[in-house]
Amino acid sequence: MLDSALKEQLKGIFAGLGANFTFDINVSSQHENRNELLELLEDVAACSDHLTCAVNEGDGLEFTILKNGAPTGITFRGIPNGHEFTSLLLAILNLDGKGKNFPDEGVCNRVKALKGPIHLATYVSLTCTNCPDVVQALNAMTTLNPSISHEMVDGALNQEEVEALKIQGVPSVFADGKLIHVGRGEFGELLAKLEEQYGVDEASLSTEEKQYDVIVAGGGPAGVSAAIYSARKGLKVAIVAERVGGQVKETVGIENLISVPETTGSELADNLKTHLLRYPVDLLEHRKIEKVELVGKEKQVTTSVGEKLTTPALIIATGASWRKLNVPGETEYIGRGVAFCPHCDGPFYVGKHVAVVGGGNSGVEAAIDLAGICSKVTVFEFMDELKADQVLQEKLRSLPNVEVFVSSQTTEVIGNGDKLTALRVKDRKTEEERLVELDGVFVQIGLTANSGVFRDLVEMNRPGEIVIDAFCRTNVPGVYAAGDVSTVPYKQIIISMGEGAKAALSAFDDRVRGNI
């Protein structure tokens, strides 16, 4: 199953293993995928003397990782191919203490303080690019806290469960049978949801207080640029972010970053982090800023893991998130017919009728992709014409199973209690409303600024963007904003990078002049 080149790589990766690991396999002799699973795990085990397989007769198809003969709490109910192969490798390395995807000490301590027992199950699709992040995060938590167990479940091999649980989006995370998360998720976000449900032993935690010259909120192109430019001035810098890369990580293809003819969001995010870590910047990842208070010229920042950080210069670069329809029924059916990522959730709608709301580049690209697997795709655009690039529109209109309606306003998401069944759509010219029966809808209507926590701190416009001047200054001295969270026009990666640099240089200039 594994080619010789990959086997050689694995031998190098596993060369430093100290503990002994067993793939404790339980699989039915009649399971059609039995041989595929055994071949994969035996190939992996053959790459190290510290890895072995134990095969037992079971009812389905699963395996648990044992460390020195003891259960670790990590189970795979499926074949970790595709994107999930990395999840398997990282699980072994993390359990051996050699993994590199653990968060910093502050976040790890929050995980260790979670009250258990906690049993987690994540339903995935092997084609989903967001699923491995969630699986790997929860496996890492399982490694850190012995009261947590986690199993990855391949939805394609466990269709009866998927249908019984009414899952229509991945990854879907269940905590002791309760759905707590659907879709892309970062370590900090998942941790916050577990803290809410299970609680934390606060007595075991301590509050850390630190002083910085500059604090950057956000880890996207603007935030990383601001942090690097500030660090290059010799300043003490911290960057507080849920993840490095931000919204960029959800972009599949990038072809307009000048001097880089073609890349992906994931690759760009990795490059941003690599570049950032060349400088002495404190990267406080997997957390949010929960509160900012002004004390004289100082800005006191409280994070979601309990840290209290102080700085004279705060650069807000928190970016934007997918905009929701904000109509009745939408929230109720997220993950049950309402989706935002066609690449992740598209496979659930093979041979079905779906809608795409939004006629910009993202919406039309989504419709083109979905047309390849769905029986029919209906595009609804609010404006009187599509806003996507002409080349995309031409491709869209060439597809036989796509229909387009402009001047169309989605007013309600309708379902039967279990899943979405239809959209209520109004013709903006005639005011006529109709019900469109559908199996799913992908919302692609742009982005909204992630500015909520700063609402009482700085001036914002009606859409919630932070108002800035030509130098990225806000109406509060020592507070700056850059990128998609600000009023800067044209939300582009290359513009965000430039705005981050401007904000950093403005903050440095104000520091030199004694203005902050």
N, C-alpha and C positions, 0 to 999 in steps of 0.2 A: 504493500500500500504506500509506504513512504519511499521516496526515491533515495538513491545512495548519497546524493549531495546533502539532503536534509538530515539523513541519519548521521552524517559526519558532523553537521552543525550541532545536533542534539548531544553527541558524545562530548563535544566541547562545553556545551551549556551545563551538562550534568557532571562534568569532571570533578567539581568541587563538592558534591553532595557528601554530607556527613552521616545523616540518618538513613535508615532503610525504609523504603516505601513499597507498599503492596497495593495493586489494583484488585480490590476484592469484588469480583464480578458475579452478579446474579442475573442469569439470562436463561430464558426458556430454550430448550433444544429445538423447539419448533418455530422460534422467532425468525422471520425472514431476514432480519438484519444481524443475526447472531455472528455469522462469520466475519462480517465487515467490522463489527466491534472488536472481536478477538484479534483480528489481523492488525488493526490499528494499535491496540494496547500492547500486543506482543512485540510489534516493531519498536514502539517507544521503550518498552522494558529492556529490549536487547541493546539499547544504547548506554546502559549503565549497570554495573554489578549491584547497585543499590536499589534497583527497580525489579520487581517480580509481579507475576500475575497469579491469582488464585481464582479458578473458575468453579462456580457452583450452579446447580440447577435452580432456576427461579421461575416466577410467573410472567415477568415482562423482560425488560432490558435496562440494566443499570449497573453502576459500579461505584464503590466508595473507596476513598483513599485512606489507607492505614499508614501510620507512622510508627515504626518499631513495633508493629503488631497491634497498636491501639487505634481506635476510631478517631478521626480528625473532625468529623462533622461535615465534611465536604463530599457531596454525592453528585454524580452526573447521570441523569435518566435520559440518556441519549448518546449519540456518537459525537464526540467533540471534534468534528471536522470544521472546515471553513474558518470563519472568524473565531469560533470557540476553541480552536486548537491552542491558541495562545492562552486561553483561560486555563486549560489543563496544565500547560507548562508553568505558568505563573503560580498556580496552586501548589505545585510540588516545590518550587523554589522558595515561595513564601513560608511554607511549612518548615523548610530547612533553614530558614533565617537568612536566605540569600536573595530574596525578592527585592525588587526596586519600585514597586507600586504602592508601598505603604505611605500614608500621609505623614505629616510631621508629628512630633511628640504631643502637641496640644490636642490634635484631633484623635490620635491613638488613645490618649487617656480618656477621652469622652466615650470611645467605643468600649474600653475596658470597664467603664462605669455603668454601662447599660445593665438594667435589671432583667434577668432571665428567669426561666428558660425561654428562648425564642427560636421557633422553627420557621425558616424562610424557604420559599419555593419560587423560582423565577422561570416563567414560561417564555421560551425564545424561539426564534426562527434562525436557522443557520445562515440565511442570507442577510440578516439584519446587522447593520454596521454599528448600531447603538447598543445592542444586547450585550456584547462582551464587556463594555465598560461597567454595566450594572452587575453582571455575573462576577467579574473580577473584584469589584468593590465589596460585594457581599461575601465572597470567599475570603477576602482579606480581613473583614470583620470577624468571620468565623475563626480565623487563625488567631486573632487578637483576644477574643473572648470565648472561653470554653463553654459558656452557657448558650452560645449561638450555634445553630446548625443550618446548612444551606444546601439545597439541591437545584441544579439546573435541569429543566425539563424541556426537551425538544417537543414543541407542539405538534410537529408533523408526525411523530411516532406515538403520540398520545392524544389522538384526535377526540376520543370519547371524553377525556377530561376537559379538553379545550371547549368542547360543545357544552358539557355540563356546567362549566364555570362561565360560559358565555363570553369567552375571550375573543376579541376582535382587534387587538393591538398588542404589539410586543415592544420591549419586554414588559410582561405583567408580573408584578411581585406580590406574592401573598405572604402575610405574616400570621401564622397559626390559623390559616383558612380565610383571613380577611384581606381583601384587595387593598393595598396601600399605595401602589404606584403603577403607572402605565407610561411607557415611552422613555425617551432619553432621560437619564438621571445621573447626577454626579454624586460622588462619595458623600459630600456634606449634605446634600439634599436628602439622600437616603437615610443618613444618620439622624437628621432632624425628624424625619417621619417615625423612625424607630424610637427616638427619645420621647416623642409625643405619645406613642402608644404604650410603651413599657416603662418609661421613667428612667432617671439616672440617679445614682448614688452621689449626690452633690458633696457629701462630706469627704469623699475621696479626691475631690478636685480642688485645685488652688487657682486663684486669679493672678494672672501675670500682667504686669504693667511695664510698658516700654516707651521710650521717647525716640522719635525720628525727625529728621529734617524734612522729609517728604513722605507722605503716604499716598499711594495710588490705589484707588478702588476700581477693580476690574482687570481682567487678564487677557483681553482681546488685543487686536492690533494697536489700538490707541493706548491702552494701559501699558502694554509691554514697551512700546515706543517711549512713553513718558518716563517709565522706570529706568530704561537704559540711558536716556538723555540726562536724567537727574543723577544717576550713578556716575556718569562720565564727568560730572562736575565735582566729584569727590564728596557728594552728600550721602548721608545715611538714609537709605531708602527701604521701605517695605511696600510690597504689593499684596493686597488682600483680594482674593478672587475665588470663585467657586471652581474654576478651571482655567488653565492657560489656553488661550485660543478663542474662548467665548463662543459667540454665534458662528464664527468661522468654521468650527469643527463640524457643523451640520451641512456645510456646503460640499457637494460631491466633486464638482469640477470648477477650477478657477483658471481663467484664460486671459484676464485683464489686469493682472499684477505686472506692471511694466518691468521688463528684463527677465521675467520668469514666464516663458511662453505657455507653460501648462503645469499645474499642480493640483493637489486636492486639499480640501479643508483640513483633513487630518495631518497631512504632510506639513502644511503651513503652520499648524498649531505646534507640531513637534519642533519645527525650525525656530519658531518664536521662543519656545522654552529653552532650547539649546543656546540661542543667542543671549537670552536673559541671564542664564546661569553662568555666563562668562564674567559677570559682574557681581560685586559683593552686595547683592540685593536679597533681603529677607523675603522669601516667597512663602506667604501664608495662604496656602491653597485649601480648598474644600470648606470654606466658610464664607459667610456673608457679613456685611456691616449691618448691624441691627439698630444702632443709634449714633448720632453725631451731636455733640454739645459744644457750644462756644464758651470758653472761659478766657476772657480777655482776647488776646490774639491767638490763643491756642485752640486747636480743634481736638476734642476728646472723642475717640472712636471706640465703640464697644462692638466686638465681633460675636458671632453666633456660638463660638466655643468659649466665651467668657473673658477673652483678653481685653485689656484696656490700653489703647495706644494713643499717644499724644504727639501732635505735630503742629507747626505753624503753617504748613502748606499741604492742603488736601486737593488731589487731582481726581475728579470723578470721571471714570471711563467705563461705566458699567454696561454700556451698549444697549441692545434692544432684544426683545423676544418676539416670537410669533404672535401676531395680533389675532385675537379671537373674534368671532362674530358677535358675541354678547347678545344672543337672542334666546328666547325660552327653549329649553330642552338641550342646549349645547353642552353645558357642564355635565348634565345627567348622563349623556351618552358618549362622553370622551372615553375612548378605548372600547366602545361598544357600537361603533359605526362612525363616530366623529374622530378623524385622524388628522395629523399635521405633517407626517413624514411618509411620502409615497414609497421611498426606498425600503423603509422598515416594515410598513403595514400593508403595502401593495399585495404581497403574496396571499393575504387573507381574502382577497377579493377576486381570485382567479375565476374567470367565467361569469362574473357578476357585473351589475350595473352600478357605477359610481358617479358621483359628481365632483367637480373641482370648482371651488368658489374662489375666483380671482383670475384675472386675465393679464397679469404682468408676466415678466419672464419666469418667475418661480411657478406660477400657476400653469402656464402653457407648457413648460418643461415637464411638470408633474403629469399633465394630461397626456402628453406624448408618451411618457414612460408607461403610464397605466393602460394606454390603449393597446399595448403589446400583450397584456395579460387579462384584461377585462373584456367582457362581451360588449360593453358600451360605456362611453365616457361622455358626460354632459358638463359643459363649461358654462358657469354663470359669472358674468362680469357686470359690476354695478354701473360703470360708466357706459357711454354710448358707443364705445369702440374698445377693442383690445389694446393694451398698452405694451405688449411684448414686442421684442425686436421683430422686424419684418421677416427675417429668415425663419424664426420660430413659428410665426403665424402661418407662413406658407407650408411648413412641414405639418402643422396641426390640421390645416384644411385639406391636406392631401390624404388624411387617414379616413377610411370608410366608416369606422365605428365611433366617430366623434361628432357631436353636435354642439354648437355654440349659441348662447343666448346673451345678448348685451342688454343694457338698461334693465338689469334684473337684480332685485334686492331680496336676499334671503331673510325671511322674517321669523321663521320658527323651525326647529328640529323636532320631528315627530317620531315617536317610537312606541313599542308595545309593552314597555316596562323592562324588557330584556335587551333590546337592541333597536337601533335606528331603522325606521321603515320608510320614511319620506321626508322631503323638505317642502315647506310652504314658501313659495316664491312669488313676489309681486312685480309686475311689469311697471316700471317707473313712468312710462309714457301714458299708458291706459289706466293705471291703478288696478288692473285686473289681477286677482290672486288665483293661484292654482296649486294643487298638490302634485308633486313629482315623486313617484314611488322609486325608491333607491335602496341599495344594500349598504352604501357607505358614502361619506363625503370627506374630501380632503380640503382643509381650509388653508388657502394660500393668499392672504390678503395683506401681506406686508408685515411690518414690525412696529412694536410700541416700545417707547423708551423705558428702561429699567431705572426709574428715578424715584419710586415711591418713598423710600426711606429718607430722601433728601427734601421732601416736599415742604417741610417747615423750616428748612435751612436756607434755600436759595430761590430766586425767582424762576418761574417756569411759564411756558406758554400754555395755551389751552390743551394741546395734545400731550402735555407732560414732558416736553423737552426742556432742558435747562438752558436758560437764556444766557448767551455769552457775547462778549465783544470780539473784535478782530484778533485779540491776543488770548482768547480762551478764558478771560476773566469773567467771573460771575459778579453779582451785585454784593457779594460778601468778600472783603479783603482776605486773601490767602486761600480762597476756594476757587478752583478752576474746573472746567469741564471740557471733555474732548471726545470726538467720535459720535457714534449714533445716539448717545444719550443727550447730546446737545442740539442746539438749533442750527448747527452747520448744515448747509444744503448738500444734497447728493450723498447718500449713505453708501459709500464705497470703501473697500479695504484700504486702498492706497491713500484716500483722503483721511481716513481715521489715523493711519500711521503718521501722516503729516501733522494732524491736529494734536496728537499725543506729544510730538516733538515741540510744537508751539507752546502747549501748556507747560511743559517742563522748563522751557527757556524763559517763559513769562514768570514762572515761580522763582527761578533763579535770579532773574533781573530784579524782581520785587525784593528778594532777600538781600541782594547787594545794595540796593537803594534804601534799605531799612524800612520798607513799606509793610513788611510782615514780620 
